[in-house]
């Protein structure tokens, strides 16, 4: 009798353990999927959802499925904070934030004790003491890539248009930090996010001696800049911001394409630029699998989403208890994470890439490639 009872208890314990092992890893993601920032959120979210499907189709991670829970912050700081509270309450072991500067900053104070939050926004430079990690180069790094491109083309002047929101403020600060040190003069104009015309601002800063124009503007409003650029018949190459290296953006501006459209982007956007064969294969495999699953092409924003997925994947596979935020932070600070390009954080730096990971790209024949020289 005692033997039978022991056997039954053993079976119950085993079944309980199996049930617990099968509990999903909850991964929370904040992404604007309505409003003017819809493209930014949807593209990154789709890459994370691709990862969720691929992982679960392969049996999950350590025998447990992944459950991605999305919250739409609509690009609002107040809603972003609310989303983070909600996702924490639902047991998220790691948070992914695919929103923009203001909303991300609004959520950061809620993470004093974790969980770890990962974002690809170059405008976020987290404190090394925080539980926030950023997968992209910083905005300063992106600005350095523009300065390097200008110097390679023996140019020392630039016209710059920046939005008046938090993202624009970061861009203006980066320009002030980088361009004067590099001997580059720049004329700056600001434009409200809600503006549907940028003709006056462009006319004020684009002079005949200016050979390149930089629009440091994310979201739907950036299309208004391109349309005004076309209406003014401006011929200088136009550099658009990091977040606008997307098919969705091209579709919006396809009838107003400048003579030359350039942009700051990760080298992975043009995989042939990657020196590391493993990184190049990872990107090419993702492009093929993503297109097969979604019938859609990969662009800059989906690649940024993949950096979020790759980071979450590495944490879930390598941290014994992902619910322990301190262990997750230590893991990310001490282990490089293979992604579209290698992500390297440390105890002193929570930004995963540098200016070396960036290139000025050019939209040619339906794809983004390394930019040609400025004539």
C-alpha positions as CSV (number, residue, x, y, z in Angstrom):
1,X,0.0,0.0,0.0
2,X,2.8,2.4,1.0
3,X,4.6,1.5,-2.3
4,X,1.5,2.2,-4.3
5,X,0.9,5.5,-2.5
6,X,4.5,6.5,-3.1
7,X,4.2,5.7,-6.8
8,X,1.0,7.8,-7.1
9,X,2.7,10.8,-5.3
10,X,5.7,10.4,-7.6
11,X,3.5,10.5,-10.7
12,X,1.6,13.5,-9.4
13,X,4.8,15.3,-8.7
14,X,6.1,14.5,-12.1
15,X,2.9,15.6,-13.8
16,X,2.9,18.8,-11.8
17,X,6.5,19.5,-12.7
18,X,5.8,18.8,-16.4
19,X,2.8,21.2,-16.3
20,X,5.1,23.9,-14.7
21,X,7.8,23.2,-17.3
22,X,5.2,23.8,-20.0
23,X,4.2,27.2,-18.7
24,X,5.0,29.8,-21.3
25,X,7.7,32.4,-21.1
26,X,5.8,35.6,-21.2
27,X,7.5,38.3,-23.2
28,X,5.8,41.7,-23.2
29,X,6.2,44.2,-26.0
30,X,5.1,47.8,-26.2
31,X,4.6,49.0,-29.7
32,X,2.4,51.8,-31.3
33,X,0.1,50.1,-33.7
34,X,-2.4,53.0,-34.3
35,X,-1.7,56.7,-34.9
36,X,1.1,58.4,-36.7
37,X,3.7,55.9,-35.5
38,X,1.9,52.8,-36.6
39,X,4.6,51.8,-39.1
40,X,7.3,52.0,-36.5
41,X,5.4,49.8,-34.1
42,X,3.9,47.3,-36.5
43,X,7.1,46.5,-38.4
44,X,9.0,45.8,-35.2
45,X,6.2,43.8,-33.6
46,X,5.9,41.6,-36.7
47,X,9.5,40.5,-36.4
48,X,9.0,39.6,-32.7
49,X,5.8,37.7,-33.6
50,X,7.8,35.9,-36.4
51,X,10.3,34.8,-33.7
52,X,7.5,33.6,-31.4
53,X,6.1,31.4,-34.2
54,X,9.4,30.0,-35.2
55,X,10.4,29.2,-31.6
56,X,7.1,27.5,-30.8
57,X,7.1,25.5,-34.0
58,X,10.5,24.1,-33.0
59,X,9.2,23.0,-29.5
60,X,9.8,26.2,-27.6
61,X,12.8,27.0,-25.3
62,X,13.8,24.4,-22.8
63,X,10.5,22.7,-23.4
64,X,8.5,25.9,-22.7
65,X,6.6,27.9,-25.3
66,X,7.0,31.6,-25.8
67,X,4.0,33.9,-25.4
68,X,4.4,37.4,-26.8
69,X,1.9,39.8,-25.2
70,X,1.5,43.1,-27.1
71,X,0.3,46.5,-25.7
72,X,-0.4,49.4,-28.0
73,X,0.9,52.6,-26.5
74,X,-0.3,54.7,-29.5
75,X,3.0,56.7,-29.2
76,X,1.7,58.2,-26.0
77,X,4.0,58.6,-22.9
78,X,1.1,58.1,-20.5
79,X,-0.1,55.0,-22.3
80,X,3.4,53.6,-22.6
81,X,3.8,53.7,-18.8
82,X,0.4,52.1,-18.4
83,X,1.4,49.4,-20.9
84,X,4.5,48.6,-18.9
85,X,2.6,48.3,-15.7
86,X,0.1,46.0,-17.4
87,X,2.8,43.8,-19.0
88,X,4.6,43.5,-15.7
89,X,1.4,42.4,-14.0
90,X,1.0,39.7,-16.6
91,X,4.3,38.1,-15.6
92,X,6.6,39.3,-18.4
93,X,10.1,38.0,-17.7
94,X,11.5,40.6,-20.2
95,X,10.0,43.7,-21.8
96,X,10.6,44.8,-25.4
97,X,9.8,48.4,-26.2
98,X,9.3,49.3,-29.9
99,X,8.0,52.8,-29.3
100,X,9.7,56.1,-29.7
101,X,11.7,58.4,-27.4
102,X,9.1,60.1,-25.2
103,X,7.0,57.0,-24.5
104,X,10.1,54.9,-23.8
105,X,11.4,57.5,-21.4
106,X,8.1,57.6,-19.6
107,X,8.3,53.9,-18.9
108,X,11.9,53.7,-17.7
109,X,11.3,55.0,-14.1
110,X,8.9,52.0,-13.6
111,X,11.9,49.6,-13.9
112,X,14.0,50.5,-10.9
113,X,14.0,46.9,-9.8
114,X,13.4,45.2,-13.2
115,X,12.4,43.5,-15.2
116,X,14.9,44.2,-17.9
117,X,13.5,46.3,-20.8
118,X,15.2,46.2,-24.3
119,X,14.6,48.9,-27.0
120,X,16.2,49.6,-30.3
121,X,15.6,53.4,-30.2
122,X,18.9,55.2,-30.9
123,X,17.7,58.1,-28.9
124,X,17.7,56.1,-25.7
125,X,21.1,55.9,-23.9
126,X,20.3,54.0,-20.7
127,X,22.3,54.5,-17.5
128,X,24.5,51.4,-16.9
129,X,22.9,51.3,-13.5
130,X,19.5,50.7,-15.0
131,X,17.6,47.6,-16.2
132,X,17.2,49.1,-19.7
133,X,19.3,48.0,-22.7
134,X,19.4,49.5,-26.1
135,X,20.2,47.4,-29.2
136,X,21.1,50.0,-31.8
137,X,23.9,52.6,-32.1
138,X,23.1,55.8,-30.3
139,X,21.9,58.9,-32.1
140,X,25.4,60.4,-31.6
141,X,26.8,57.4,-33.5
142,X,24.3,57.9,-36.3
143,X,25.3,61.5,-36.5
144,X,28.9,60.6,-36.6
145,X,28.2,58.4,-39.7
146,X,26.7,61.4,-41.5
147,X,29.8,63.5,-40.5
148,X,32.1,60.7,-41.8
149,X,30.1,60.5,-45.1
150,X,30.4,64.3,-45.6
151,X,34.1,64.3,-44.9
152,X,34.6,61.4,-47.3
153,X,33.0,63.6,-49.9
154,X,35.0,66.6,-49.0
155,X,31.9,68.5,-47.8
156,X,31.8,70.8,-44.7
157,X,28.2,72.1,-44.8
158,X,24.8,70.6,-44.2
159,X,21.2,71.7,-43.9
160,X,19.3,70.0,-41.1
161,X,15.5,69.8,-40.4
162,X,14.4,68.4,-37.0
163,X,11.1,67.8,-35.4
164,X,10.1,69.6,-32.2
165,X,9.4,66.5,-30.2
166,X,11.7,64.6,-27.9
167,X,13.3,62.7,-30.8
168,X,14.0,66.0,-32.5
169,X,15.6,67.4,-29.4
170,X,18.0,64.4,-29.2
171,X,18.9,64.9,-32.9
172,X,19.6,68.6,-32.3
173,X,21.8,67.8,-29.3
174,X,23.7,65.1,-31.3
175,X,24.3,67.6,-34.1
176,X,25.7,70.2,-31.7
177,X,28.0,67.6,-30.2
178,X,29.3,66.0,-33.4
179,X,29.3,68.5,-36.4
180,X,31.3,71.4,-34.9
181,X,34.1,69.0,-33.8
182,X,34.3,67.7,-37.3
183,X,34.5,71.2,-38.8
184,X,31.0,70.9,-40.4
185,X,28.7,73.9,-40.5
186,X,25.0,73.3,-40.4
187,X,21.9,75.4,-40.8
188,X,19.0,74.1,-38.6
189,X,15.2,74.5,-38.9
190,X,12.5,72.9,-36.7
191,X,9.1,71.6,-37.7
192,X,6.1,70.5,-35.6
193,X,5.2,66.9,-35.8
194,X,1.7,67.8,-36.9
195,X,2.8,70.0,-39.8
196,X,1.8,68.8,-43.3
197,X,4.2,71.1,-45.1
198,X,7.9,71.9,-44.7
199,X,8.4,74.3,-47.6
200,X,9.2,77.4,-45.5
201,X,11.7,75.6,-43.3
202,X,13.4,74.0,-46.2
203,X,13.6,77.3,-48.1
204,X,15.2,78.9,-45.1
205,X,18.1,76.4,-44.8
206,X,18.7,74.9,-48.3
207,X,21.0,77.3,-50.1
208,X,22.9,76.7,-53.3
209,X,26.2,76.1,-51.4
210,X,24.5,73.3,-49.4
211,X,25.1,69.9,-51.1
212,X,23.3,67.6,-48.7
213,X,20.2,67.9,-46.6
214,X,19.4,65.9,-43.5
215,X,15.8,65.3,-42.3
216,X,16.1,64.0,-38.7
217,X,12.4,63.2,-38.5
218,X,10.6,59.9,-37.7
219,X,7.0,58.8,-38.2
220,X,4.4,59.8,-40.7
221,X,5.4,63.5,-40.6
222,X,8.6,62.7,-42.4
223,X,6.6,62.2,-45.6
224,X,5.6,65.8,-45.5
225,X,9.2,66.8,-45.6
226,X,9.8,64.7,-48.7
227,X,6.7,66.0,-50.4
228,X,7.8,69.6,-49.8
229,X,11.3,68.7,-51.0
230,X,9.8,67.6,-54.2
231,X,7.5,70.6,-54.5
232,X,10.5,72.9,-54.2
233,X,12.4,70.9,-56.9
234,X,15.4,70.5,-54.7
235,X,18.1,68.5,-56.3
236,X,20.5,67.9,-53.3
237,X,20.7,64.3,-51.9
238,X,18.3,64.1,-49.0
239,X,19.3,62.0,-46.0
240,X,16.4,60.6,-44.0
241,X,16.5,59.3,-40.5
242,X,17.2,55.8,-39.3
243,X,13.5,54.9,-38.7
244,X,12.5,55.8,-42.3
245,X,14.6,53.1,-43.9
246,X,11.5,51.0,-44.6
247,X,9.3,49.8,-47.5
248,X,6.3,51.4,-45.8
249,X,7.9,54.8,-45.9
250,X,8.9,54.4,-49.5
251,X,5.4,53.4,-50.4
252,X,4.1,56.7,-48.8
253,X,6.6,58.9,-50.7
254,X,6.9,56.9,-53.9
255,X,5.3,59.8,-56.0
256,X,7.6,62.3,-54.4
257,X,11.0,60.6,-54.4
258,X,13.9,63.0,-54.4
259,X,16.5,62.7,-57.1
260,X,18.7,60.9,-54.5
261,X,17.3,59.5,-51.3
262,X,19.8,58.5,-48.7
263,X,19.5,57.4,-45.1
264,X,21.4,56.4,-42.0
265,X,21.0,52.7,-41.4
266,X,22.6,49.5,-40.0
267,X,24.9,47.7,-42.4
268,X,22.6,44.7,-42.1
269,X,20.0,46.4,-44.3
270,X,22.4,45.6,-47.1
271,X,23.7,42.2,-46.0
272,X,26.5,42.2,-48.5
273,X,28.1,45.0,-46.4
274,X,28.5,42.6,-43.4
275,X,32.0,41.2,-43.0
276,X,31.0,38.5,-40.6
277,X,29.7,35.5,-42.6
278,X,27.6,34.3,-39.6
279,X,25.9,37.6,-39.2
280,X,25.3,37.8,-43.0
281,X,23.7,34.3,-43.0
282,X,21.5,35.2,-40.0
283,X,20.1,38.2,-41.8
284,X,19.7,36.4,-45.1
285,X,18.0,33.4,-43.4
286,X,15.6,35.8,-41.6
287,X,14.8,37.7,-44.8
288,X,13.9,34.4,-46.5
289,X,11.9,32.9,-43.6
290,X,10.1,36.2,-42.8
291,X,9.0,36.7,-46.4
292,X,7.8,33.1,-46.6
293,X,5.8,33.4,-43.5
294,X,4.4,37.0,-43.9
295,X,4.6,37.5,-47.7
296,X,6.4,40.7,-46.9
297,X,9.9,42.1,-47.3
298,X,12.3,42.8,-44.5
299,X,13.4,46.4,-43.9
300,X,15.2,48.4,-41.3
301,X,12.3,48.4,-38.8
302,X,11.8,44.6,-39.0
303,X,15.6,44.2,-38.5
304,X,15.4,46.3,-35.4
305,X,12.5,44.1,-34.3
306,X,14.8,41.1,-34.8
307,X,17.4,42.6,-32.5
308,X,14.7,42.6,-29.8
309,X,13.8,39.0,-30.5
310,X,17.4,37.8,-30.6
311,X,18.0,39.4,-27.2
312,X,14.9,37.8,-25.7
313,X,15.9,34.5,-27.2
314,X,19.4,34.7,-25.8
315,X,18.1,35.5,-22.3
316,X,15.6,32.7,-22.2
317,X,18.1,30.1,-23.4
318,X,21.0,31.1,-21.2
319,X,19.7,32.6,-17.9
320,X,18.7,29.9,-15.5
321,X,15.8,32.0,-14.0
322,X,14.7,34.7,-16.4
323,X,12.4,36.1,-13.7
324,X,15.5,37.2,-11.8
325,X,16.1,40.6,-13.3
326,X,19.5,41.0,-11.7
327,X,20.7,37.7,-13.4
328,X,19.3,38.9,-16.7
329,X,21.1,42.2,-16.4
330,X,24.4,40.5,-15.5
331,X,24.1,38.1,-18.4
332,X,23.6,40.9,-20.9
333,X,26.4,42.9,-19.5
334,X,28.9,40.0,-19.7
335,X,27.9,38.1,-22.9
336,X,27.7,39.4,-26.5
337,X,24.4,38.6,-28.1
338,X,24.6,37.4,-31.8
339,X,22.0,39.2,-33.8
340,X,21.9,40.9,-37.2
341,X,25.2,42.5,-36.0
342,X,26.9,41.6,-32.7
343,X,25.3,43.3,-29.7
344,X,27.9,44.1,-27.0
345,X,26.9,45.6,-23.8
346,X,28.9,46.0,-20.6
347,X,28.6,47.2,-17.0
348,X,29.6,50.6,-18.3
349,X,27.6,50.8,-21.5
350,X,24.0,49.6,-22.1
351,X,24.1,50.5,-25.9
352,X,24.7,47.5,-28.0
353,X,26.2,48.9,-31.2
354,X,28.6,51.7,-32.2
355,X,29.2,54.0,-35.2
356,X,31.1,51.2,-36.9
357,X,27.8,49.4,-37.3
358,X,26.2,52.2,-39.3
359,X,26.5,53.3,-42.9
360,X,24.9,55.9,-45.1
361,X,22.7,54.0,-47.5
362,X,21.0,55.0,-50.8
363,X,17.6,53.8,-52.2
364,X,18.3,52.6,-55.7
365,X,16.3,50.3,-58.0
366,X,13.9,49.3,-55.2
367,X,16.4,48.5,-52.5
368,X,18.8,50.1,-50.0
369,X,22.5,49.8,-50.8
370,X,25.7,51.6,-49.8
371,X,25.5,55.3,-50.8
372,X,27.4,56.5,-53.9
373,X,29.6,59.6,-53.5
374,X,28.1,63.0,-53.7
375,X,28.9,64.6,-57.1
